[in-house]
Structures are given as structure tokens and as C-alpha cells.
């Protein structure tokens, strides 16, 4: 069974399934980013993270991010998966896989993908650390914010 | 009209509910829904400048006019990844 290209799941993430989707016979390059739960954050000792998502909107955001990447790097394609629920230290929370004929576009599209996930995907991490818990709040989600998109492009091309 | 309000993460905790049904005036916008909610749950007002809104599972502007039966989701700053 082929995996979906865009995934929100409480199950452990598997990079090979996403890589198979983006890496057709014409792809000499697949770049994969795996985001994992870190044991320290902002000076705190992290115990675990709880991820919450708004799944239908998150999947729509992933599709939008892949469309944006395809506009910029027409030969590249993206697959994006994010996990929800309780994750232990070291577990994968997000995977972005980018396939392309050549490595430059694969790396760039992959980096762009994870930057945009952090900007506009309706997903939240609730950090449980030694001594308490806190909701992590990053970017105000606004897909139409061109300045944010330009920041993601700049990081992808740096 | 009646709408379904969806709340996530800390907004959900402040309101004590992930989903609420609320009656709004016929000419209500997403802004109307947010204002009435912030009046009901004072803790929400700290998100006045940073909250995002989605209507029927699509990102929307606060000026978006609502219709009976709409699902209006309010989203605190995101932190996926």
C-alpha cells in the first residue's frame, strides 16, 4: 500500500514511505528532513511533547506548501507527514521529503517545506518539562503573508 | 444564526472546550465571533493580535462574513515541527 503524500497521524512516522512517493525513476536526489523531540529546550529539561493539530486544515496547509515549492522548483516534489499525540525524546515529529532530478532543488525544496510547516501548519506543541508544562507558540499562521514566504525562500536558498 | 466554534491548544484550555455552539447576529463576521468569545472568556484577549482564523477548514480573514452552520476555528500562534 502506497502511503499518502500528506499525512497527519498519531502513529510513528516512516521516512521510506514518503521517500518512495517523491522519488520516482527520474529523481536522482531525495532530501529528507526529520524533526525529532529534543531533550532540552530553552534551558528546560524536556520530558515529552504532546502535539495537537487541526487535521483538515493542516493537510490543506501541506498541500499548499507543496504547491508553493513546485512553483519555485518545478522539478521537485514534496511529501509531508506530522505526528500528533504524545511523543518521547528522540521520536520523529515531522518528516519532509523532497525528490528532484538533482540535489540542489531537492535540498532547497525540503528546507522550504519545513520552514513553511513551522510558519503556517495548524499544529501546536505542548511541552512537558521537569517542573511544569508550557504551550509553545511560534508564528501567527497567515498563508497570505508574502514576507514570511520570502523568509522561507531565503533560508531554502542560503 | 448558529455557528460551531473550534478552539485549539491554549485557546482550548482557556475556554475549557474544544468546540462550542454559539448564536450570532445575521451580519456577523469572524471578527464578531472572536469578539463575543473574548468577552465570554477574558483570557482570550491576550491573543487579540496573534490569533488566526479559519472558516470551514480554510484560512480566512477576520472580515469574512459568516453563514448559518459555519465552522469557525481560532488558532493561536503555531508551533509544529
gemmi code that builds the backbone of each chain (N, CA, C; Angstrom):
import gemmi

chains = {
    "A": [
        ("UNK", (0.843, -1.199, 0.000), (0.000, 0.000, 0.000), (0.878, 1.249, 0.000)),
        ("UNK", (0.654, 2.122, -0.956), (1.391, 3.376, -1.003), (0.898, 4.304, 0.094)),
        ("UNK", (1.835, 4.955, 0.746), (1.458, 5.935, 1.764), (0.879, 7.169, 1.084)),
        ("UNK", (0.206, 7.980, 1.867), (-0.293, 9.252, 1.366), (0.859, 10.236, 1.284)),
        ("UNK", (0.721, 11.221, 0.406), (1.749, 12.251, 0.250), (1.716, 13.238, 1.431)),
        ("UNK", (0.522, 13.467, 1.977), (0.380, 14.386, 3.106), (-0.324, 13.647, 4.236)),
        ("UNK", (0.278, 13.694, 5.408), (-0.185, 12.816, 6.485), (-0.196, 13.555, 7.828)),
        ("UNK", (-1.290, 13.380, 8.567), (-1.340, 13.718, 9.990), (-1.726, 12.430, 10.700)),
        ("UNK", (-0.881, 11.972, 11.618), (-1.151, 10.665, 12.221), (-0.626, 10.605, 13.646)),
        ("UNK", (-1.262, 9.793, 14.458), (-0.750, 9.561, 15.816), (0.224, 8.378, 15.823)),
        ("UNK", (0.401, 7.747, 14.672), (1.315, 6.592, 14.576), (2.742, 7.059, 14.300)),
        ("UNK", (3.740, 6.243, 14.643), (5.142, 6.607, 14.339), (5.331, 6.886, 12.850)),
        ("UNK", (6.185, 7.871, 12.542), (6.411, 8.270, 11.148), (7.497, 7.401, 10.521)),
        ("UNK", (7.340, 7.140, 9.229), (8.293, 6.304, 8.492), (8.776, 7.065, 7.270)),
        ("UNK", (10.048, 7.430, 7.265), (10.594, 8.190, 6.146), (10.561, 7.429, 4.814)),
        ("UNK", (10.868, 6.121, 4.786), (10.935, 5.437, 3.485), (9.642, 5.526, 2.676)),
        ("UNK", (8.495, 5.515, 3.347), (7.224, 5.574, 2.620), (7.089, 6.912, 1.897)),
        ("UNK", (7.490, 7.993, 2.564), (7.412, 9.313, 1.929), (8.447, 9.439, 0.817)),
        ("UNK", (9.632, 8.908, 1.071), (10.703, 8.987, 0.071), (10.304, 8.236, -1.197)),
        ("UNK", (9.559, 7.144, -1.041), (9.118, 6.384, -2.215), (8.146, 7.203, -3.057)),
        ("UNK", (7.340, 8.025, -2.389), (6.357, 8.835, -3.114), (7.030, 9.919, -3.943)),
        ("UNK", (8.042, 10.570, -3.378), (8.660, 11.713, -4.080), (9.823, 11.287, -4.979)),
        ("UNK", (10.295, 10.076, -4.810), (11.490, 9.665, -5.542), (11.193, 8.707, -6.667)),
        ("UNK", (10.621, 9.216, -7.756), (10.363, 8.378, -8.930), (11.654, 8.069, -9.671)),
        ("UNK", (11.529, 7.324, -10.781), (12.730, 6.913, -11.522), (13.544, 8.086, -12.068)),
        ("UNK", (12.903, 9.232, -12.267), (13.635, 10.392, -12.778), (14.355, 11.185, -11.699)),
        ("UNK", (14.197, 10.751, -10.454), (14.771, 11.517, -9.345), (16.128, 10.955, -8.936)),
        ("UNK", (17.161, 11.741, -9.218), (18.489, 11.351, -8.759), (18.757, 11.800, -7.343)),
        ("UNK", (17.827, 12.563, -6.776), (18.044, 13.107, -5.440), (16.759, 13.062, -4.614)),
        ("UNK", (16.879, 12.584, -3.396), (15.807, 12.716, -2.406), (16.443, 13.283, -1.138)),
        ("UNK", (15.939, 14.442, -0.708), (16.405, 15.047, 0.537), (15.290, 14.903, 1.563)),
        ("UNK", (15.634, 14.389, 2.735), (14.629, 14.159, 3.777), (15.030, 14.878, 5.051)),
        ("UNK", (14.105, 15.685, 5.572), (14.304, 16.298, 6.884), (13.448, 15.557, 7.902)),
        ("UNK", (14.079, 15.166, 9.007), (13.345, 14.542, 10.112), (13.490, 15.433, 11.336)),
        ("UNK", (12.369, 15.953, 11.824), (12.377, 16.721, 13.065), (12.083, 15.788, 14.225)),
        ("UNK", (12.892, 15.871, 15.293), (12.752, 14.945, 16.414), (12.592, 15.707, 17.722)),
        ("UNK", (12.033, 15.035, 18.701), (11.821, 15.641, 20.021), (13.169, 15.725, 20.743)),
        ("UNK", (13.493, 16.955, 21.160), (14.780, 17.260, 21.773), (14.666, 17.208, 23.299)),
        ("UNK", (15.744, 16.768, 23.938), (15.712, 16.584, 25.393), (15.832, 17.887, 26.166)),
        ("UNK", (16.319, 18.949, 25.485), (16.410, 20.252, 26.145), (15.750, 21.305, 25.276)),
        ("UNK", (15.122, 22.287, 25.919), (14.558, 23.416, 25.187), (14.552, 24.638, 26.089)),
        ("UNK", (15.186, 25.708, 25.617), (15.183, 26.985, 26.341), (15.617, 26.806, 27.796)),
        ("UNK", (16.628, 25.957, 28.009), (17.158, 25.759, 29.347), (16.361, 24.782, 30.194)),
        ("UNK", (15.295, 24.216, 29.621), (14.468, 23.267, 30.376), (14.811, 21.834, 29.960)),
        ("UNK", (14.638, 20.916, 30.904), (14.786, 19.502, 30.589), (13.430, 18.965, 30.162)),
        ("UNK", (13.325, 18.628, 28.888), (12.045, 18.190, 28.328), (11.797, 16.723, 28.679)),
        ("UNK", (10.560, 16.427, 29.109), (10.191, 15.050, 29.433), (9.497, 14.388, 28.243)),
        ("UNK", (8.513, 15.085, 27.683), (7.866, 14.628, 26.445), (7.110, 15.796, 25.846)),
        ("UNK", (6.664, 15.623, 24.606), (5.848, 16.641, 23.944), (4.502, 16.041, 23.562)),
        ("UNK", (3.457, 16.855, 23.684), (2.141, 16.485, 23.177), (1.831, 17.397, 21.995)),
        ("UNK", (1.621, 16.813, 20.833), (1.287, 17.610, 19.648), (-0.210, 17.562, 19.389)),
        ("UNK", (-0.755, 18.748, 19.130), (-2.172, 18.866, 18.766), (-2.240, 19.466, 17.368)),
        ("UNK", (-3.193, 19.017, 16.570), (-3.332, 19.545, 15.208), (-4.797, 19.751, 14.877)),
        ("UNK", (-5.016, 20.560, 13.855), (-6.344, 20.694, 13.252), (-6.212, 19.976, 11.914)),
        ("UNK", (-6.491, 18.674, 11.887), (-6.064, 17.854, 10.746), (-6.509, 18.327, 9.358)),
        ("UNK", (-7.788, 18.651, 9.135), (-8.143, 19.018, 7.754), (-7.418, 20.267, 7.267)),
        ("UNK", (-7.257, 21.231, 8.176), (-6.553, 22.464, 7.789), (-5.047, 22.216, 7.659)),
        ("UNK", (-4.516, 21.330, 8.472), (-3.084, 21.002, 8.379), (-2.786, 20.313, 7.048)),
        ("UNK", (-3.648, 19.396, 6.646), (-3.432, 18.720, 5.362), (-3.541, 19.713, 4.210)),
        ("UNK", (-4.488, 20.636, 4.308), (-4.607, 21.678, 3.274), (-3.361, 22.559, 3.257)),
        ("UNK", (-2.802, 22.833, 4.432), (-1.569, 23.639, 4.501), (-0.406, 22.887, 3.860)),
        ("UNK", (-0.316, 21.583, 4.111), (0.756, 20.784, 3.493), (0.630, 20.841, 1.967)),
        ("UNK", (-0.606, 20.696, 1.469), (-0.814, 20.752, 0.009), (-0.400, 22.110, -0.533)),
        ("UNK", (-0.746, 23.145, 0.195), (-0.374, 24.490, -0.240), (1.144, 24.653, -0.287)),
        ("UNK", (1.821, 24.155, 0.747), (3.282, 24.251, 0.808), (3.914, 23.516, -0.375)),
        ("UNK", (3.380, 22.348, -0.702), (3.920, 21.578, -1.836), (3.686, 22.321, -3.151)),
        ("UNK", (2.526, 22.967, -3.278), (2.252, 23.775, -4.490), (3.225, 24.940, -4.591)),
        ("UNK", (3.441, 25.611, -3.468), (4.385, 26.742, -3.459), (5.785, 26.275, -3.867)),
        ("UNK", (6.204, 25.141, -3.330), (7.543, 24.620, -3.647), (7.634, 24.271, -5.131)),
        ("UNK", (6.544, 23.718, -5.672), (6.555, 23.329, -7.085), (6.594, 24.546, -8.006)),
        ("UNK", (6.030, 25.663, -7.522), (6.114, 26.895, -8.317), (7.560, 27.375, -8.397)),
        ("UNK", (8.260, 27.245, -7.292), (9.629, 27.755, -7.203), (10.649, 26.782, -7.801)),
        ("UNK", (10.432, 25.481, -7.539), (11.349, 24.436, -8.023), (10.498, 23.413, -8.777)),
        ("UNK", (10.195, 23.712, -10.052), (9.213, 22.903, -10.790), (9.566, 21.417, -10.898)),
        ("UNK", (10.838, 21.083, -10.802), (11.194, 19.668, -10.946), (11.112, 18.911, -9.619)),
        ("UNK", (10.935, 19.639, -8.518), (10.916, 18.983, -7.206), (9.483, 18.667, -6.775)),
        ("UNK", (9.328, 17.626, -5.984), (8.021, 17.339, -5.376), (8.225, 17.034, -3.895)),
        ("UNK", (7.206, 17.350, -3.113), (7.294, 17.230, -1.652), (6.284, 16.233, -1.109)),
        ("UNK", (6.656, 15.576, -0.034), (5.719, 14.821, 0.802), (5.968, 15.252, 2.244)),
        ("UNK", (4.881, 15.406, 2.997), (4.994, 15.946, 4.356), (4.135, 15.125, 5.315)),
        ("UNK", (4.723, 14.726, 6.427), (3.966, 13.998, 7.458), (4.270, 14.605, 8.825)),
        ("UNK", (3.234, 14.740, 9.641), (3.418, 15.251, 11.006), (2.662, 14.356, 11.969)),
        ("UNK", (3.298, 14.123, 13.095), (2.692, 13.250, 14.088), (1.946, 14.065, 15.139)),
        ("UNK", (0.944, 13.455, 15.763), (0.198, 14.089, 16.850), (0.221, 13.185, 18.081)),
        ("UNK", (-0.193, 13.760, 19.203), (-0.240, 12.999, 20.444), (1.075, 13.081, 21.197)),
        ("UNK", (1.253, 12.141, 22.135), (2.439, 12.176, 22.991), (3.646, 11.572, 22.283)),
        ("UNK", (4.740, 12.337, 22.255), (5.994, 11.859, 21.656), (7.110, 11.907, 22.693)),
        ("UNK", (7.883, 10.845, 22.729), (9.007, 10.763, 23.669), (10.253, 11.385, 23.041)),
        ("UNK", (11.246, 11.634, 23.879), (12.519, 12.192, 23.401), (13.082, 11.305, 22.283)),
        ("UNK", (13.497, 11.950, 21.202), (14.112, 11.214, 20.103), (13.151, 10.746, 19.035)),
        ("UNK", (11.857, 10.768, 19.319), (10.898, 10.326, 18.305), (10.718, 11.401, 17.240)),
        ("UNK", (10.392, 10.953, 16.025), (10.204, 11.883, 14.907), (8.828, 12.525, 14.997)),
        ("UNK", (8.808, 13.858, 14.968), (7.536, 14.593, 14.996), (7.112, 15.019, 13.600)),
        ("UNK", (8.077, 15.241, 12.708), (7.749, 15.715, 11.363), (8.772, 15.170, 10.375)),
        ("UNK", (8.296, 14.852, 9.182), (9.203, 14.460, 8.096), (8.793, 15.216, 6.836)),
        ("UNK", (9.772, 15.841, 6.200), (9.572, 16.475, 4.897), (10.525, 15.799, 3.926)),
        ("UNK", (9.993, 15.183, 2.885), (10.829, 14.529, 1.871), (10.652, 15.253, 0.551)),
        ("UNK", (11.767, 15.526, -0.118), (11.734, 16.217, -1.407), (12.511, 15.412, -2.432)),
        ("UNK", (11.872, 15.137, -3.542), (12.537, 14.423, -4.628), (12.704, 15.338, -5.820)),
        ("UNK", (13.818, 15.164, -6.536), (14.114, 16.001, -7.695), (15.183, 15.305, -8.538)),
        ("UNK", (15.291, 15.673, -9.799), (16.368, 15.079, -10.595), (17.751, 15.344, -9.995)),
        ("UNK", (17.921, 16.530, -9.398), (19.252, 16.904, -8.897), (19.179, 17.418, -7.467)),
        ("UNK", (20.321, 17.355, -6.772), (20.316, 17.608, -5.328), (19.996, 19.045, -4.943)),
        ("UNK", (20.384, 20.018, -5.772), (20.195, 21.406, -5.374), (18.717, 21.703, -5.105)),
        ("UNK", (17.875, 21.302, -6.056), (16.437, 21.553, -5.909), (15.839, 20.714, -4.783)),
        ("UNK", (16.362, 19.493, -4.606), (15.818, 18.636, -3.541), (16.101, 19.239, -2.166)),
        ("UNK", (17.345, 19.667, -1.952), (17.678, 20.295, -0.666), (16.862, 21.571, -0.454)),
        ("UNK", (16.760, 22.391, -1.497), (16.064, 23.671, -1.351), (14.579, 23.457, -1.058)),
        ("UNK", (13.941, 22.571, -1.816), (12.508, 22.339, -1.612), (12.244, 21.736, -0.236)),
        ("UNK", (13.144, 20.877, 0.218), (12.993, 20.257, 1.539), (13.082, 21.319, 2.632)),
        ("UNK", (14.098, 22.171, 2.542), (14.261, 23.232, 3.553), (13.072, 24.185, 3.530)),
        ("UNK", (12.640, 24.544, 2.324), (11.474, 25.416, 2.195), (10.255, 24.768, 2.863)),
        ("UNK", (10.095, 23.482, 2.626), (8.942, 22.769, 3.183), (8.893, 22.827, 4.696)),
        ("UNK", (9.997, 22.563, 5.365), (9.964, 22.558, 6.831), (9.811, 23.972, 7.370)),
        ("UNK", (10.414, 24.972, 6.688), (10.235, 26.354, 7.145), (8.756, 26.758, 7.065)),
        ("UNK", (8.097, 26.368, 5.979), (6.686, 26.732, 5.816), (5.777, 25.952, 6.779)),
        ("UNK", (6.129, 24.700, 7.050), (5.362, 23.934, 8.043), (5.360, 24.696, 9.367)),
        ("UNK", (6.538, 25.190, 9.747), (6.628, 25.911, 11.019), (5.872, 27.238, 10.991)),
        ("UNK", (5.721, 27.806, 9.792), (5.019, 29.089, 9.690), (3.497, 28.954, 9.638)),
        ("UNK", (2.998, 27.970, 8.901), (1.549, 28.004, 8.611), (0.770, 26.722, 8.931)),
        ("UNK", (1.435, 25.642, 9.342), (0.656, 24.430, 9.646), (-0.019, 24.584, 11.011)),
        ("UNK", (-1.333, 24.356, 11.083), (-2.038, 24.500, 12.370), (-1.768, 23.304, 13.284)),
        ("UNK", (-0.582, 23.360, 13.885), (-0.094, 22.303, 14.774), (0.582, 22.996, 15.960)),
        ("UNK", (0.389, 22.422, 17.155), (0.930, 23.047, 18.368), (1.615, 22.006, 19.226)),
        ("UNK", (2.744, 22.423, 19.829), (3.406, 21.507, 20.755), (3.220, 21.983, 22.199)),
        ("UNK", (2.829, 21.040, 23.016), (2.657, 21.266, 24.447), (3.828, 20.579, 25.131)),
        ("UNK", (4.745, 21.396, 25.630), (5.983, 20.847, 26.206), (5.796, 20.513, 27.674)),
        ("UNK", (6.127, 19.282, 28.011), (6.137, 18.862, 29.411), (7.594, 18.733, 29.835)),
        ("UNK", (7.974, 19.552, 30.812), (9.372, 19.572, 31.229), (9.464, 19.341, 32.732)),
        ("UNK", (10.696, 19.180, 33.207), (10.889, 18.996, 34.649), (10.444, 20.262, 35.346)),
        ("UNK", (9.327, 20.189, 36.078), (8.848, 21.337, 36.821), (7.622, 22.012, 36.235)),
        ("UNK", (7.113, 21.526, 35.125), (5.899, 22.161, 34.598), (5.594, 21.803, 33.164)),
        ("UNK", (4.732, 22.615, 32.553), (4.377, 22.404, 31.154), (4.062, 23.753, 30.534)),
        ("UNK", (4.240, 23.855, 29.220), (4.012, 25.121, 28.532), (3.622, 24.854, 27.076)),
        ("UNK", (2.650, 25.646, 26.591), (2.347, 25.602, 25.160), (3.385, 26.439, 24.435)),
        ("UNK", (4.016, 25.847, 23.440), (4.971, 26.596, 22.628), (4.180, 27.338, 21.551)),
        ("UNK", (4.448, 28.637, 21.434), (3.733, 29.438, 20.439), (4.749, 30.169, 19.591)),
        ("UNK", (4.732, 29.897, 18.292), (5.712, 30.470, 17.379), (5.106, 31.548, 16.512)),
        ("UNK", (4.843, 31.189, 15.264), (4.397, 32.162, 14.273), (2.879, 32.274, 14.252)),
        ("UNK", (2.382, 33.507, 14.062), (0.971, 33.683, 13.737), (0.756, 33.149, 12.327)),
        ("UNK", (-0.121, 32.168, 12.190), (-0.291, 31.491, 10.900), (-1.047, 32.379, 9.923)),
        ("UNK", (-0.378, 32.721, 8.825), (-1.013, 33.531, 7.781), (-0.420, 33.141, 6.432)),
        ("UNK", (-1.086, 32.228, 5.728), (-0.529, 31.746, 4.453), (-0.337, 32.864, 3.432)),
        ("UNK", (-1.105, 33.947, 3.563), (-1.020, 35.038, 2.585), (0.100, 36.022, 2.896)),
        ("UNK", (0.829, 35.784, 3.981), (1.921, 36.689, 4.370), (3.140, 36.443, 3.471)),
        ("UNK", (3.304, 37.300, 2.457), (4.388, 37.102, 1.492), (5.760, 37.297, 2.122)),
        ("UNK", (5.848, 38.131, 3.153), (7.140, 38.351, 3.805), (7.625, 37.054, 4.456)),
        ("UNK", (6.721, 36.333, 5.094), (7.088, 35.055, 5.708), (7.547, 34.072, 4.638)),
        ("UNK", (6.826, 34.071, 3.530), (7.186, 33.157, 2.444), (8.577, 33.487, 1.891)),
        ("UNK", (8.878, 34.769, 1.799), (10.202, 35.165, 1.305), (11.310, 34.742, 2.265)),
        ("UNK", (11.007, 34.776, 3.561), (11.991, 34.300, 4.542), (12.265, 32.809, 4.327)),
        ("UNK", (11.209, 32.055, 4.054), (11.382, 30.610, 3.821), (12.198, 30.365, 2.555)),
        ("UNK", (11.948, 31.166, 1.511), (12.725, 31.030, 0.272), (14.188, 31.356, 0.537)),
        ("UNK", (14.429, 32.442, 1.295), (15.806, 32.849, 1.563), (16.558, 31.751, 2.329)),
        ("UNK", (15.881, 31.133, 3.302), (16.537, 30.061, 4.060), (16.795, 28.866, 3.168)),
        ("UNK", (15.842, 28.577, 2.271), (15.998, 27.428, 1.375), (17.172, 27.620, 0.435)),
        ("UNK", (17.445, 28.857, 0.084), (18.475, 29.142, -0.927), (19.797, 29.574, -0.310)),
        ("UNK", (19.887, 29.564, 1.006), (21.118, 30.050, 1.641), (22.195, 28.981, 1.584)),
    ],
    "B": [
        ("UNK", (-28.146, 33.374, 13.546), (-27.583, 32.133, 13.010), (-26.739, 31.444, 14.082)),
        ("UNK", (-26.519, 30.158, 13.859), (-25.677, 29.396, 14.771), (-24.405, 28.953, 14.055)),
        ("UNK", (-23.280, 29.068, 14.767), (-22.016, 28.583, 14.222), (-21.359, 27.656, 15.237)),
        ("UNK", (-20.461, 26.821, 14.717), (-19.639, 25.975, 15.576), (-18.270, 26.613, 15.699)),
        ("UNK", (-17.844, 26.825, 16.930), (-16.528, 27.403, 17.194), (-15.571, 26.267, 17.564)),
        ("UNK", (-14.416, 26.224, 16.912), (-13.379, 25.246, 17.268), (-12.192, 25.990, 17.872)),
        ("UNK", (-11.675, 25.463, 18.965), (-10.540, 26.098, 19.652), (-9.425, 25.081, 19.843)),
        ("UNK", (-8.185, 25.565, 19.754), (-7.042, 24.666, 19.815), (-6.013, 25.132, 20.846)),
        ("UNK", (-5.244, 24.152, 21.313), (-4.093, 24.396, 22.175), (-4.504, 25.266, 23.372)),
        ("UNK", (-3.772, 26.374, 23.594), (-4.042, 27.153, 24.804), (-5.396, 27.844, 24.756)),
        ("UNK", (-5.875, 28.181, 23.557), (-7.217, 28.784, 23.461), (-8.266, 27.794, 23.966)),
        ("UNK", (-8.080, 26.533, 23.619), (-8.994, 25.486, 24.070), (-8.960, 25.388, 25.589)),
        ("UNK", (-7.764, 25.474, 26.160), (-7.652, 25.367, 27.616), (-8.284, 26.576, 28.314)),
        ("UNK", (-8.094, 27.768, 27.741), (-8.667, 28.969, 28.357), (-10.194, 28.889, 28.384)),
        ("UNK", (-10.771, 28.442, 27.276), (-12.236, 28.356, 27.192), (-12.777, 27.094, 27.860)),
        ("UNK", (-11.906, 26.134, 28.080), (-12.349, 24.884, 28.697), (-13.180, 24.020, 27.779)),
        ("UNK", (-13.064, 24.246, 26.462), (-13.829, 23.453, 25.492), (-13.145, 23.503, 24.133)),
        ("UNK", (-13.182, 22.381, 23.438), (-12.612, 22.325, 22.087), (-13.631, 22.775, 21.053)),
        ("UNK", (-14.905, 22.684, 21.415), (-15.959, 23.005, 20.457), (-17.132, 23.636, 21.185)),
        ("UNK", (-17.648, 24.712, 20.620), (-18.778, 25.431, 21.213), (-19.787, 25.770, 20.128)),
        ("UNK", (-21.046, 25.772, 20.452), (-22.073, 26.282, 19.546), (-22.471, 27.669, 20.061)),
        ("UNK", (-22.512, 28.631, 19.158), (-22.879, 29.979, 19.585), (-23.825, 30.615, 18.572)),
        ("UNK", (-24.764, 31.426, 19.097), (-25.664, 32.167, 18.221), (-25.060, 33.547, 17.970)),
        ("UNK", (-25.067, 33.974, 16.709), (-24.505, 35.272, 16.328), (-25.526, 36.029, 15.494)),
        ("UNK", (-25.368, 37.383, 15.432), (-26.265, 38.169, 14.587), (-26.130, 37.773, 13.114)),
        ("UNK", (-27.148, 38.061, 12.338), (-27.185, 37.621, 10.938), (-26.044, 38.210, 10.120)),
        ("UNK", (-25.552, 39.405, 10.521), (-24.484, 40.044, 9.738), (-23.100, 39.785, 10.338)),
        ("UNK", (-22.973, 38.744, 11.136), (-21.718, 38.507, 11.860), (-20.579, 38.134, 10.919)),
        ("UNK", (-19.381, 38.577, 11.304), (-18.153, 38.157, 10.628), (-17.342, 37.305, 11.604)),
        ("UNK", (-16.195, 36.827, 11.116), (-15.308, 36.071, 12.005), (-14.870, 36.939, 13.185)),
        ("UNK", (-14.702, 38.238, 12.910), (-14.341, 39.190, 13.964), (-15.419, 39.246, 15.051)),
        ("UNK", (-16.683, 39.241, 14.627), (-17.794, 39.241, 15.582), (-17.712, 38.023, 16.492)),
        ("UNK", (-17.446, 36.889, 15.876), (-17.382, 35.642, 16.651), (-16.244, 35.699, 17.664)),
        ("UNK", (-15.086, 36.223, 17.219), (-13.940, 36.312, 18.121), (-14.231, 37.273, 19.273)),
        ("UNK", (-14.799, 38.439, 18.950), (-15.064, 39.445, 19.979), (-16.025, 38.920, 21.033)),
        ("UNK", (-17.047, 38.218, 20.588), (-18.014, 37.728, 21.564), (-17.391, 36.628, 22.423)),
        ("UNK", (-16.519, 35.864, 21.808), (-15.839, 34.812, 22.564), (-14.861, 35.409, 23.582)),
        ("UNK", (-14.139, 36.457, 23.143), (-13.170, 37.104, 24.039), (-13.898, 37.788, 25.207)),
        ("UNK", (-15.121, 38.255, 24.946), (-15.901, 38.855, 26.024), (-16.345, 37.786, 27.028)),
        ("UNK", (-16.597, 36.602, 26.504), (-17.056, 35.498, 27.352), (-15.899, 34.896, 28.157)),
        ("UNK", (-14.745, 34.772, 27.508), (-13.563, 34.194, 28.152), (-12.435, 35.238, 28.125)),
        ("UNK", (-12.310, 35.973, 29.236), (-11.393, 37.108, 29.259), (-9.953, 36.763, 28.903)),
        ("UNK", (-9.533, 35.543, 29.227), (-8.153, 35.149, 28.966), (-7.794, 35.146, 27.489)),
        ("UNK", (-8.794, 35.098, 26.632), (-8.523, 35.061, 25.189), (-7.993, 36.386, 24.664)),
        ("UNK", (-8.245, 37.472, 25.412), (-7.916, 38.791, 24.862), (-6.420, 38.970, 24.651)),
        ("UNK", (-5.587, 38.213, 25.354), (-4.141, 38.338, 25.129), (-3.749, 37.842, 23.734)),
        ("UNK", (-4.665, 37.149, 23.060), (-4.382, 36.655, 21.707), (-4.943, 37.556, 20.617)),
        ("UNK", (-5.465, 38.698, 21.011), (-6.103, 39.621, 20.071), (-5.238, 39.905, 18.836)),
        ("UNK", (-3.933, 40.091, 19.055), (-3.040, 40.469, 17.953), (-2.435, 39.279, 17.238)),
        ("UNK", (-2.525, 38.093, 17.809), (-1.776, 36.964, 17.241), (-2.652, 35.815, 16.766)),
        ("UNK", (-3.944, 35.863, 17.034), (-4.813, 34.749, 16.680), (-5.048, 34.716, 15.167)),
        ("UNK", (-5.175, 33.508, 14.624), (-5.581, 33.317, 13.221), (-6.961, 32.686, 13.207)),
        ("UNK", (-7.635, 32.802, 12.052), (-8.978, 32.241, 11.954), (-9.106, 31.402, 10.684)),
        ("UNK", (-9.867, 30.319, 10.807), (-10.215, 29.509, 9.638), (-11.723, 29.329, 9.635)),
        ("UNK", (-12.321, 29.427, 8.456), (-13.763, 29.212, 8.313), (-13.968, 28.015, 7.397)),
        ("UNK", (-14.705, 27.044, 7.887), (-14.975, 25.820, 7.129), (-13.687, 25.186, 6.595)),
        ("UNK", (-12.709, 25.090, 7.493), (-11.454, 24.381, 7.213), (-10.574, 25.058, 6.181)),
        ("UNK", (-10.738, 26.384, 6.043), (-9.807, 27.158, 5.213), (-9.419, 28.419, 5.979)),
        ("UNK", (-8.123, 28.784, 5.878), (-7.712, 30.045, 6.476), (-8.560, 31.180, 5.912)),
        ("UNK", (-8.916, 32.135, 6.762), (-9.820, 33.208, 6.355), (-9.371, 34.520, 6.978)),
        ("UNK", (-9.959, 35.606, 6.517), (-9.739, 36.907, 7.132), (-10.802, 37.136, 8.199)),
        ("UNK", (-10.475, 38.016, 9.134), (-11.455, 38.305, 10.182), (-12.664, 39.056, 9.639)),
        ("UNK", (-12.526, 39.622, 8.441), (-13.665, 40.315, 7.822), (-14.621, 39.359, 7.108)),
        ("UNK", (-14.280, 38.075, 7.071), (-15.127, 37.094, 6.374), (-16.525, 37.038, 6.995)),
        ("UNK", (-17.534, 37.183, 6.151), (-18.929, 37.079, 6.624), (-19.253, 35.621, 6.922)),
        ("UNK", (-19.939, 35.392, 8.018), (-20.306, 34.026, 8.409), (-21.717, 33.700, 7.969)),
        ("UNK", (-21.951, 32.396, 7.808), (-23.292, 31.914, 7.471), (-23.714, 30.868, 8.494)),
        ("UNK", (-24.996, 30.689, 8.571), (-25.533, 29.701, 9.495), (-24.880, 28.335, 9.234)),
        ("UNK", (-24.431, 27.711, 10.312), (-23.831, 26.386, 10.180), (-22.336, 26.378, 9.936)),
        ("UNK", (-21.730, 27.547, 9.775), (-20.287, 27.598, 9.542), (-19.505, 27.034, 10.727)),
        ("UNK", (-18.303, 26.499, 10.400), (-17.359, 26.112, 11.441), (-16.248, 27.157, 11.463)),
        ("UNK", (-16.094, 27.815, 12.602), (-15.104, 28.889, 12.744), (-14.047, 28.436, 13.748)),
        ("UNK", (-12.806, 28.339, 13.270), (-11.727, 27.869, 14.142), (-10.786, 29.018, 14.467)),
        ("UNK", (-10.455, 29.155, 15.743), (-9.488, 30.165, 16.160), (-8.195, 29.464, 16.573)),
        ("UNK", (-7.078, 29.988, 16.018), (-5.802, 29.298, 16.132), (-4.766, 30.199, 16.796)),
        ("UNK", (-4.192, 29.769, 17.909), (-3.082, 30.538, 18.486), (-1.851, 30.371, 17.590)),
        ("UNK", (-0.791, 31.167, 17.815), (0.426, 31.016, 17.008), (0.871, 29.556, 16.975)),
        ("UNK", (1.254, 29.106, 15.799), (1.509, 27.678, 15.595), (2.944, 27.316, 15.984)),
        ("UNK", (3.148, 26.036, 16.261), (4.481, 25.580, 16.694), (4.732, 24.143, 16.263)),
        ("UNK", (4.314, 23.823, 15.040), (4.611, 22.485, 14.527), (6.095, 22.343, 14.218)),
        ("UNK", (6.460, 21.134, 13.867), (7.842, 20.857, 13.520), (8.550, 20.060, 14.591)),
    ],
}
model = gemmi.Model(1)
for chain_id, residues in chains.items():
    chain = gemmi.Chain(chain_id)
    for i, (resn, *xyz) in enumerate(residues, 1):
        res = gemmi.Residue()
        res.name, res.seqid = resn, gemmi.SeqId(i, " ")
        for name, pos in zip(("N", "CA", "C"), xyz):
            atom = gemmi.Atom()
            atom.name, atom.element = name, gemmi.Element(name[0])
            atom.pos, atom.b_iso = gemmi.Position(*pos), 0.0
            res.add_atom(atom)
        chain.add_residue(res)
    model.add_chain(chain)
structure = gemmi.Structure()
structure.add_model(model)
structure.setup_entities()
